[in-house]
Structures are given as C-alpha cells and as structure tokens.
Amino acid sequence: MKNTPNSFSKNERQQKRARFLELTEIGTRISDDLFIIVYQKNDKGSRLGITVTRKIGNAVVRNQIKRYVRETFRLFPQRHFLKAEMNVIAKTTAATASFQEVNVALQNLFTRIANK
C-alpha cells in the first residue's frame, strides 16, 4: 500500500516504550479538558504516540478515542510543520466526547505546538 499525503505511516508512530518514558521526563506538557500532550520539538518529522489507560473505559471506548486521535492527526493541515515527537494522553472526560469535540480540542493543541 502506497503512502498518500494524508496517510498515517509507520514512521509517524511513536512505538517504543523507552521513548514514551523519556518524553514523560523531558517533554513539555500542554493540556485542555480532554487531553494532555507531552511533546519535544525536533528537526525531523512529526511522531505521534497515544496513551489511553484502562481508567478511561472498556476496550471499545479506548480504541474509539485512539481512532479519533489518529484521524485528527492525519487530517491536521499543518502536520508536517509540527516537527515534534508527541504523546497524546487521554483524560477521563475524553470517553464521552464526540469526534467533533476531540477534533477541535486536538486541533487547538496541535496549533499551539506548531506555533512554539
């Protein structure tokens, strides 16, 4: 399968636990009512990791939140200007949020990161 400009490729995913832990220690945090984003600027492209704990809800709810986050990141118009490694951590309020609410919240947080 060929990567299109709006795809979410494997090299844009944060997968290593060690990197998640490192970001938690040295990263900058921003948050709103639904999410906390821990990020570190870099010269490479954007990388996204998603953390949704079992406190949030059952597997269906957790996977839905992750799908919403990935879709918002994939469609973010300035994604290639972010230049940051990010870990998006869902708060418990994200369990009842609609896609529109998640989209607006993350768009605002991503814009704040891009403008720093």
C-alpha positions in Angstrom: 0.0 0.0 0.0 1.5 3.3 -1.0 1.6 6.2 1.4 -0.5 9.2 0.4 0.0 12.7 1.7 -2.8 12.2 4.2 -1.8 8.7 5.4 -0.5 7.8 8.8 2.6 5.9 8.1 4.6 3.7 10.4 7.5 6.2 10.7 5.0 8.7 12.1 4.1 6.5 15.0 5.7 6.5 18.4 6.0 2.9 19.4 8.9 2.3 21.8 8.1 2.3 25.5 11.5 3.8 26.3 10.7 6.8 24.1 7.4 7.3 25.9 9.1 7.3 29.2 11.8 9.7 28.0 9.2 12.1 26.7 7.4 12.0 30.0 10.6 13.0 31.8 12.0 15.7 29.5 9.0 16.8 27.4 6.9 19.9 27.6 3.3 19.5 28.6 0.2 21.3 27.4 -3.4 20.3 28.1 -7.0 21.1 27.9 -10.2 19.5 29.2 -9.8 16.3 27.1 -6.1 15.6 26.6 -2.6 16.2 27.8 0.1 16.3 25.2 3.7 15.8 26.2 6.0 16.8 23.3 9.6 17.6 22.4 10.5 19.6 19.3 12.9 18.1 16.8 14.3 18.7 13.4 12.7 15.5 11.9 9.1 14.9 11.1 6.2 14.6 13.5 5.7 11.4 15.5 2.6 10.6 17.4 2.1 8.3 20.4 -1.3 7.7 22.1 -1.9 6.7 25.7 -5.4 5.7 26.9 -5.4 4.0 30.2 -8.0 1.5 31.5 -9.4 4.1 33.8 -10.9 5.8 30.7 -13.3 2.9 29.9 -13.5 -0.5 28.3 -11.6 -1.6 25.2 -14.3 -0.3 22.8 -14.1 3.2 24.3 -10.3 3.3 24.5 -10.0 2.2 20.8 -12.5 4.7 19.7 -10.5 7.5 21.4 -7.4 6.3 19.7 -9.1 6.2 16.3 -10.3 9.8 16.8 -6.8 11.0 17.8 -5.2 9.3 14.8 -7.8 10.7 12.4 -7.4 14.2 13.7 -3.6 14.0 13.5 -3.8 12.5 10.0 -6.1 15.3 8.8 -4.3 18.2 10.6 -3.4 20.6 7.8 -0.1 21.8 9.3 1.0 18.3 10.4 4.3 18.5 8.6 5.2 21.8 10.3 4.7 20.4 13.8 8.3 18.9 13.9 7.7 17.3 17.3 7.5 13.9 19.0 4.2 13.8 20.9 2.4 11.6 23.3 -1.3 12.3 23.5 -2.7 11.2 26.8 -6.5 11.0 27.1 -8.2 12.3 30.2 -11.4 10.6 31.6 -13.6 13.3 30.0 -12.5 12.1 26.6 -14.6 8.9 27.0 -17.8 10.8 26.4 -16.6 13.3 23.8 -17.7 13.2 20.2 -15.4 13.2 17.3 -16.1 16.9 16.7 -15.1 17.7 20.3 -11.9 15.6 20.1 -11.1 17.2 16.7 -11.5 20.8 18.0 -9.5 20.1 21.2 -6.6 18.4 19.4 -6.5 20.9 16.5 -6.1 23.7 19.1 -3.4 21.8 21.0 -1.5 20.9 17.7 -1.7 24.6 16.6 -0.2 25.7 20.0 2.7 23.2 19.4 3.2 24.3 15.8 3.4 28.0 16.9 6.0 27.5 19.6 
